Amino acid sequence: MENQNGTKKRRKWIIAGIVVVVVLFMMGCRTAAPRARYGRHQVLMGNNRVHLAAKDWEPVGVVFAETVAPRRSGFTATYNALMEEAGGKGADAIINVNVSPASGVFNITWSGSALAIRYLEAVP
């Protein structure tokens, strides 16, 4: 009898351990999700509060930028650098923005690219 009870207790502990590992894994995945990134995409792509005007445009060229910044401000710093590069080419805005961390631990090197565009004047 003791062997069967010991086996049952061991199975209960194994199942409890598996449940704990799965719950901790799920909590880790939830906290590691980039929640702050969603707001940035809404601002760039428009949402209910931001109305994007439909205008005709022409491409000016592709712009590239690289910045070194902490994880929290890397996207913004690289986006601003892309805007400066596009402004240097005479562009009004950038579209198809791609920003990603390239390397680093504390101060991360961020690289980005975008298509610089110039809005066309409306013909009366």
N, C-alpha and C positions, 0 to 999 in steps of 0.2 A: 504494500500500500504506500509506503513512504516514497518509493521510486516513482510511482505514478503521480503522487501529489507534488513531488519535486519537479517532475517534467511539466506538469500543468502550470506551476508557479513560474518556471523558466519561460514557457510559452507566453504567459501573460506579460512578463517583463520585456520579452522581445517585441511583442506587439505594441506595448506601451512605448518602447523606445523608438519603434518605426513611426508611430503616430507623432511623437514629439519631433523627430527629425523632419517629417513632412511639414508639420505646422511651422517650424522654424524656417524651413526653406521657403515656404510660401510667404512668410512675413518678410524675409530678406529680399525676395523678388519684388514685393510691393514697395518697400522702402527704397530700393535701388532704382525704381522707375523714375525717369527724368520728368517730374511734374512741372517744373518751372519752364521747360521747353515749350509746352503747349501754348502758353500765353504769347510767346514770341512769334509762333507761327500764325496765331490769330491776327497779330498786329501786321505782319508782313503780307498775309493773304486776305485780310479783311474779315470782319465778323459783323454782327448785328449793329454794333456801335460805330464801326468804322466803314464808311462807304467809299469804295474805290471808284474813281471816275473812269469810264471807258474812253480812252483817247487813242488816236492813231499814233504810231511810233515807228522809228527806224532804228536798227541796231547800229551801235557805234563800234563795238568790239568787246572782246572778252577781257575782263580785268582779274588780276590775281593779287592777293595780299597775304602777308605772313606776319603774325604778331606773337609776342611772348607775354602771357598774362596768366593770372591765377584762374582756376577752373570756373569760378563764379562770374568773372567778367570777360572771359575769353571770347565768347560769341559776340558780345557787344563791341568789343575793341576791334575784332576782325571785320565786323560789318561796317563799322565807321571807317576803317582803313580802305575797305572796298569802295565805299561812297566817295572818299577822297580821290582814289585812283580814277573812278568814273568821272568825277568833276574835273579832273585834270585833262580828260579827253573831250570835255564839253558835253557830257551826258547829263540828263535830268534825273534819271533814276536807274536802279539796277533790278534785274529780275533773275530768276533761276539761281538763287543764292545757295551756295554749298559751303558750309563752314564745318570743319572737323578738327579735333585735337590730333596733332601729329606725334608729339613726343614730349617727355618730361614728367616730373613727379609733382613738384610744388608750383613752379612757374612753367606752364605748359606752352609749347610752341603750337600755335593754331594756324592752320592754312585755310584759305578760302578762295572761291572763284565765283564770278557772276557775269551776266551779260549786261553791259552798259547800253542804255537806250536813250534816245532823244525824242521828245514829243514833237509831233508835227503841228504846225499852226493850222487852225480851222480856216477853210476857205469860205468867205462870205457869199 
